[in-house]
Amino acid sequence: MLRRALGGAAHPEEEVIFEAGLVGDALACGFPRLLVRADGHLGTHAPSGIPVLDLDDARLARWEAERRMDELPLPRLDFLTRRLSSLVERSAHDASWVDAAIADLSRAAGARLPLPLRAFARRVLEFPIHYTSLYPLARACGLTRGALKARFRRRGLDSPFTYLRWLRIIAVAKVLSDRSVTVAAAAARLGFTSDGNLCRMMASLTRLTPTEVRTVRGWNTLLIGFAWEHLTPEHLDAWAGLDGLLERRVA
C-alpha cells in the first residue's frame, strides 16, 4: 500500500526505486531527489545534500486514525497518496540540478520537452550508473530492446541509445563542473569502463573535451549541440507521440 501511494505521490515523470541494491547504488552514485524511509528501513543513510523523509509506524497510524474520523472516509490508498504528495514536496528540495538541466534543454530546444522525453531524461540524469545501456530502459518501459528501438523507428526518431549517450554526457558535465573531480573519478561514478572510454564518447558526440565541459561555455555548447541535432520541433512532436512509454508501474 505504501509503495503504491509513493508511486502516486511522485512526479509523473519521476522514477521510484524500491529494490535495496538499486537504492544503495542510487544513493552512492546517483542524484536522487529524496530518500523516503519506512519504519523498517530507518537505518538507511543518505549522503550529504539528499533530503530524507521518515515515515515511522506512529505517523502512519495517526494518519489512519484521522482518515477513519472523516464522515465519508476516502479509500485508504487515496488518502495516503494525498498525504504523501504534500509531504514529499515539502521534504524535497525545491529544484535539483536535474530540474535545471531539463529546463536548460527546453530553452535550447525552444519548447517545453514532452513528458515522455522528460521522463527518459530524468531517469538517465538522476541515475546514470544504472542506465548505461538500453536494457534497463527497455525494462522500465516494459519492452524488449528490439521493441523499444522499433517504437522510436516508427516515430522517425533517432535510436534511443543516441539519446541515452547524450544524456550520460550531460551527467558527466555536471560531475566535472566540480573541478576537484578527475575524469577517472567521474568515469567510475557514472559507469564508464574507463576514463578513455568516457573521453572517446564525449569526443564522438560533442567534439568537446572534459576540460571544456567543465566550463559554463562548454555546458551551453553541449546543450545547444544536443538540441540542434536531436531536439528539433519534429523530434519533439515525435516524442510527444510516445505517451505511456515510461509510465510508472508500481507493484
PEKA-V145427 format. One record per residue. N is the residue number from 1. RES is the residue in three letters. SS is DSSP state (a for helix, b for strand, c for the rest). Layout:
BEGIN
n=N res=RES ss=SS
n=N res=RES ss=SS
END
This chain:
BEGIN
n=1 res=MET ss=c
n=2 res=LEU ss=a
n=3 res=ARG ss=a
n=4 res=ARG ss=a
n=5 res=ALA ss=a
n=6 res=LEU ss=a
n=7 res=GLY ss=a
n=8 res=GLY ss=a
n=9 res=ALA ss=a
n=10 res=ALA ss=c
n=11 res=HIS ss=c
n=12 res=PRO ss=c
n=13 res=GLU ss=c
n=14 res=GLU ss=c
n=15 res=GLU ss=c
n=16 res=VAL ss=c
n=17 res=ILE ss=c
n=18 res=PHE ss=c
n=19 res=GLU ss=c
n=20 res=ALA ss=a
n=21 res=GLY ss=a
n=22 res=LEU ss=a
n=23 res=VAL ss=a
n=24 res=GLY ss=a
n=25 res=ASP ss=a
n=26 res=ALA ss=a
n=27 res=LEU ss=a
n=28 res=ALA ss=a
n=29 res=CYS ss=a
n=30 res=GLY ss=c
n=31 res=PHE ss=c
n=32 res=PRO ss=c
n=33 res=ARG ss=c
n=34 res=LEU ss=c
n=35 res=LEU ss=b
n=36 res=VAL ss=b
n=37 res=ARG ss=b
n=38 res=ALA ss=b
n=39 res=ASP ss=a
n=40 res=GLY ss=a
n=41 res=HIS ss=a
n=42 res=LEU ss=c
n=43 res=GLY ss=c
n=44 res=THR ss=c
n=45 res=HIS ss=c
n=46 res=ALA ss=c
n=47 res=PRO ss=c
n=48 res=SER ss=c
n=49 res=GLY ss=c
n=50 res=ILE ss=c
n=51 res=PRO ss=c
n=52 res=VAL ss=b
n=53 res=LEU ss=b
n=54 res=ASP ss=b
n=55 res=LEU ss=b
n=56 res=ASP ss=c
n=57 res=ASP ss=a
n=58 res=ALA ss=a
n=59 res=ARG ss=a
n=60 res=LEU ss=a
n=61 res=ALA ss=a
n=62 res=ARG ss=a
n=63 res=TRP ss=a
n=64 res=GLU ss=a
n=65 res=ALA ss=a
n=66 res=GLU ss=a
n=67 res=ARG ss=a
n=68 res=ARG ss=a
n=69 res=MET ss=a
n=70 res=ASP ss=c
n=71 res=GLU ss=c
n=72 res=LEU ss=c
n=73 res=PRO ss=c
n=74 res=LEU ss=c
n=75 res=PRO ss=c
n=76 res=ARG ss=a
n=77 res=LEU ss=a
n=78 res=ASP ss=a
n=79 res=PHE ss=a
n=80 res=LEU ss=a
n=81 res=THR ss=a
n=82 res=ARG ss=a
n=83 res=ARG ss=a
n=84 res=LEU ss=a
n=85 res=SER ss=a
n=86 res=SER ss=a
n=87 res=LEU ss=a
n=88 res=VAL ss=a
n=89 res=GLU ss=a
n=90 res=ARG ss=a
n=91 res=SER ss=a
n=92 res=ALA ss=c
n=93 res=HIS ss=c
n=94 res=ASP ss=c
n=95 res=ALA ss=c
n=96 res=SER ss=c
n=97 res=TRP ss=a
n=98 res=VAL ss=a
n=99 res=ASP ss=a
n=100 res=ALA ss=a
n=101 res=ALA ss=a
n=102 res=ILE ss=a
n=103 res=ALA ss=a
n=104 res=ASP ss=a
n=105 res=LEU ss=a
n=106 res=SER ss=a
n=107 res=ARG ss=a
n=108 res=ALA ss=a
n=109 res=ALA ss=a
n=110 res=GLY ss=c
n=111 res=ALA ss=c
n=112 res=ARG ss=c
n=113 res=LEU ss=c
n=114 res=PRO ss=c
n=115 res=LEU ss=a
n=116 res=PRO ss=a
n=117 res=LEU ss=a
n=118 res=ARG ss=a
n=119 res=ALA ss=a
n=120 res=PHE ss=a
n=121 res=ALA ss=a
n=122 res=ARG ss=a
n=123 res=ARG ss=a
n=124 res=VAL ss=a
n=125 res=LEU ss=a
n=126 res=GLU ss=a
n=127 res=PHE ss=c
n=128 res=PRO ss=c
n=129 res=ILE ss=c
n=130 res=HIS ss=c
n=131 res=TYR ss=c
n=132 res=THR ss=c
n=133 res=SER ss=c
n=134 res=LEU ss=a
n=135 res=TYR ss=a
n=136 res=PRO ss=a
n=137 res=LEU ss=a
n=138 res=ALA ss=a
n=139 res=ARG ss=a
n=140 res=ALA ss=a
n=141 res=CYS ss=a
n=142 res=GLY ss=c
n=143 res=LEU ss=c
n=144 res=THR ss=c
n=145 res=ARG ss=a
n=146 res=GLY ss=a
n=147 res=ALA ss=a
n=148 res=LEU ss=a
n=149 res=LYS ss=a
n=150 res=ALA ss=a
n=151 res=ARG ss=a
n=152 res=PHE ss=a
n=153 res=ARG ss=a
n=154 res=ARG ss=a
n=155 res=ARG ss=c
n=156 res=GLY ss=c
n=157 res=LEU ss=c
n=158 res=ASP ss=c
n=159 res=SER ss=c
n=160 res=PRO ss=a
n=161 res=PHE ss=a
n=162 res=THR ss=a
n=163 res=TYR ss=a
n=164 res=LEU ss=a
n=165 res=ARG ss=a
n=166 res=TRP ss=a
n=167 res=LEU ss=a
n=168 res=ARG ss=a
n=169 res=ILE ss=a
n=170 res=ILE ss=a
n=171 res=ALA ss=a
n=172 res=VAL ss=a
n=173 res=ALA ss=a
n=174 res=LYS ss=a
n=175 res=VAL ss=a
n=176 res=LEU ss=a
n=177 res=SER ss=c
n=178 res=ASP ss=c
n=179 res=ARG ss=c
n=180 res=SER ss=c
n=181 res=VAL ss=c
n=182 res=THR ss=c
n=183 res=VAL ss=a
n=184 res=ALA ss=a
n=185 res=ALA ss=a
n=186 res=ALA ss=a
n=187 res=ALA ss=a
n=188 res=ALA ss=a
n=189 res=ARG ss=a
n=190 res=LEU ss=a
n=191 res=GLY ss=c
n=192 res=PHE ss=c
n=193 res=THR ss=c
n=194 res=SER ss=c
n=195 res=ASP ss=a
n=196 res=GLY ss=a
n=197 res=ASN ss=a
n=198 res=LEU ss=a
n=199 res=CYS ss=a
n=200 res=ARG ss=a
n=201 res=MET ss=a
n=202 res=MET ss=a
n=203 res=ALA ss=a
n=204 res=SER ss=a
n=205 res=LEU ss=a
n=206 res=THR ss=a
n=207 res=ARG ss=c
n=208 res=LEU ss=c
n=209 res=THR ss=c
n=210 res=PRO ss=a
n=211 res=THR ss=a
n=212 res=GLU ss=a
n=213 res=VAL ss=a
n=214 res=ARG ss=c
n=215 res=THR ss=c
n=216 res=VAL ss=a
n=217 res=ARG ss=a
n=218 res=GLY ss=a
n=219 res=TRP ss=a
n=220 res=ASN ss=a
n=221 res=THR ss=a
n=222 res=LEU ss=a
n=223 res=LEU ss=a
n=224 res=ILE ss=a
n=225 res=GLY ss=a
n=226 res=PHE ss=a
n=227 res=ALA ss=a
n=228 res=TRP ss=a
n=229 res=GLU ss=a
n=230 res=HIS ss=a
n=231 res=LEU ss=c
n=232 res=THR ss=c
n=233 res=PRO ss=a
n=234 res=GLU ss=a
n=235 res=HIS ss=a
n=236 res=LEU ss=a
n=237 res=ASP ss=a
n=238 res=ALA ss=a
n=239 res=TRP ss=a
n=240 res=ALA ss=a
n=241 res=GLY ss=c
n=242 res=LEU ss=c
n=243 res=ASP ss=c
n=244 res=GLY ss=c
n=245 res=LEU ss=c
n=246 res=LEU ss=c
n=247 res=GLU ss=c
n=248 res=ARG ss=c
n=249 res=ARG ss=c
n=250 res=VAL ss=c
n=251 res=ALA ss=c
END
